[in-house]
Amino acid sequence: MSSQMRRSGGASSAASEMHWKAYRLLEKGKDASYREAIPLLRELAVLEKADKAWAEYHLGLVFDYGYGARRNRALAIYWYAKAARRGFDSAQLNLGIILANARGSLRNEKRAVALYKRAASQGNRNAAYNLGMYYGEGRGVRKSTSASRKWYGVAARLGDADAQSVLSGKRGHGRPRRKAAPRRPRRQG
């Protein structure tokens, strides 16, 4: 059970029950289960006493990866942005990755770096790893070896084996990454 879900303990019993039903459906990891969970997630995203960020993040995943619905980048961005504003670290990471890798006017590496910093400050090791890489390459920020090592160090302390390899010199910079989207609703990072 995620810490985000535990925080919803004070929610109304109806919202709490809906939350757990959505969680159990998402845990199955099948498109049919995701399709069944989508209306529950949408309702949770607007309920006053629900864990909105959790529902918004999972709606972002649904549309980002096409779980139980057609892939829709605009809706993924919409739901990730809502969850990111509420401080959900995995939504901040995923939104940052979308912005950093977008084409045209949507591309915004500086905004991606700001989102990675917010996520990393909450203990998201993937965001810290990406910051190490961005500072090392000068993507969206001024190139800085010391800042790169700092962020790889944060990621390594959070248990990221790739960051540990970079710091020990066994491996050069890789590509920015986000772990594969969870088929079960666990927090990334």
C-alpha positions in Angstrom: 0.0 0.0 0.0 1.4 3.4 -1.0 2.0 6.2 1.5 -0.3 8.3 -0.7 -3.1 5.8 -0.1 -2.5 5.6 3.7 -2.9 9.4 3.8 -6.5 9.0 2.6 -7.5 7.4 5.9 -9.4 10.4 6.9 -11.6 10.4 3.8 -15.2 9.6 4.0 -16.1 5.9 4.0 -17.7 6.1 0.5 -14.6 7.8 -0.9 -12.3 5.3 0.9 -14.3 2.3 -0.4 -14.2 3.7 -3.9 -10.4 4.3 -3.5 -9.8 0.6 -2.5 -12.1 -0.7 -5.2 -10.1 1.3 -7.8 -6.8 0.1 -6.2 -7.9 -3.6 -6.4 -8.9 -3.1 -10.1 -5.6 -1.5 -11.0 -3.7 -4.2 -9.1 -5.1 -6.8 -11.6 -3.1 -5.1 -14.4 -5.5 -6.0 -17.2 -7.1 -3.6 -19.7 -10.6 -4.7 -18.7 -9.8 -3.9 -15.1 -8.4 -0.5 -16.1 -11.5 0.3 -18.1 -13.6 -0.5 -15.0 -11.4 1.6 -12.8 -11.4 4.7 -15.0 -14.9 6.0 -13.9 -13.9 5.4 -10.3 -10.7 7.3 -10.7 -12.5 10.2 -12.4 -15.0 10.4 -9.6 -12.3 10.2 -6.9 -10.5 13.0 -8.7 -13.4 15.4 -8.0 -14.6 14.2 -4.6 -13.9 16.6 -1.8 -12.6 14.1 0.8 -10.8 11.7 -1.6 -7.0 11.4 -2.3 -7.3 13.4 -5.5 -3.6 13.3 -6.4 -3.5 9.5 -6.4 -6.5 9.3 -8.7 -5.2 12.0 -11.0 -1.8 10.3 -11.3 -3.4 7.0 -12.2 -5.6 8.7 -14.8 -2.4 10.2 -16.2 -0.9 6.7 -16.4 -4.1 5.4 -18.1 -3.9 7.9 -20.9 -0.1 8.0 -21.1 0.3 4.3 -21.6 -3.2 3.4 -23.0 -4.2 1.2 -20.1 -7.9 0.4 -20.7 -8.3 3.5 -22.9 -6.8 4.9 -26.0 -3.5 6.7 -25.5 -4.1 10.4 -25.3 -1.0 12.6 -24.6 -3.1 15.7 -23.9 -5.2 14.0 -21.3 -2.1 12.4 -19.8 -0.6 15.8 -19.4 -3.8 17.2 -18.0 -4.0 14.6 -15.3 -0.3 14.5 -14.5 -0.3 18.3 -14.1 -3.2 18.2 -11.7 -1.5 15.5 -9.5 1.9 17.3 -9.8 0.4 20.5 -8.5 -0.8 18.6 -5.5 2.8 17.3 -4.9 2.6 13.8 -6.2 6.2 13.0 -7.0 5.7 10.4 -9.7 3.3 12.7 -11.6 6.0 15.4 -11.4 8.5 13.0 -12.9 6.3 11.7 -15.7 5.1 15.2 -16.6 8.7 16.4 -16.7 9.7 13.5 -19.0 6.8 14.3 -21.3 7.8 18.0 -21.5 11.5 17.3 -21.9 10.8 14.9 -24.8 7.9 16.7 -26.5 8.2 18.2 -30.0 7.5 21.7 -30.9 6.2 24.4 -28.6 5.3 21.9 -25.9 9.0 21.0 -25.3 10.3 22.7 -22.2 13.4 21.2 -20.6 13.6 24.0 -18.0 10.2 23.2 -16.7 11.1 19.5 -16.8 14.1 20.2 -14.6 11.9 22.2 -12.1 9.5 19.2 -11.9 12.4 16.8 -11.4 13.7 18.9 -8.6 10.3 18.9 -6.9 10.0 15.1 -7.3 13.6 14.5 -6.2 13.1 16.6 -3.0 10.4 14.1 -2.1 12.7 11.2 -2.5 12.0 10.2 -6.1 15.3 8.5 -7.2 14.4 8.5 -10.9 14.0 12.3 -10.8 17.3 12.6 -9.0 19.0 10.4 -11.6 17.5 12.5 -14.4 18.8 15.6 -12.8 22.3 14.1 -12.6 22.1 13.4 -16.3 20.6 16.8 -17.3 23.3 18.7 -15.3 26.0 16.4 -16.8 24.8 17.2 -20.4 23.6 20.7 -19.9 20.0 19.9 -20.8 17.7 22.7 -19.6 20.4 23.9 -17.2 24.0 25.1 -17.4 26.3 22.1 -17.6 27.8 21.4 -14.2 29.9 18.4 -13.2 29.5 19.2 -9.5 25.7 19.5 -9.7 25.6 16.3 -11.8 27.5 14.4 -9.2 25.4 15.9 -6.4 22.1 14.6 -8.1 23.6 11.2 -9.0 24.7 11.0 -5.3 21.1 11.7 -4.2 19.8 9.0 -6.5 22.5 6.6 -5.3 21.6 7.2 -1.7 18.0 6.4 -2.6 19.2 3.1 -3.9 19.6 3.6 -7.6 22.2 1.1 -8.9 22.7 3.0 -12.2 23.6 6.2 -10.3 26.0 4.2 -8.1 27.7 2.9 -11.3 28.0 6.4 -12.8 29.6 7.7 -9.6 32.0 4.8 -9.4 33.1 5.4 -13.0 31.8 2.0 -14.2 29.3 3.7 -16.5 28.9 6.9 -18.3 25.8 9.0 -18.6 22.8 7.1 -19.8 19.5 8.4 -21.2 16.8 9.9 -19.0 14.5 7.3 -17.9 11.4 6.5 -16.0 10.8 3.1 -14.8 8.3 1.1 -16.8 4.9 2.1 -15.9 3.6 0.0 -13.1 1.0 -2.6 -14.0 0.1 -2.5 -10.3 -0.6 0.9 -8.7 2.6 1.4 -6.8 4.5 4.7 -6.7 7.4 5.1 -9.0 10.6 6.1 -7.5 
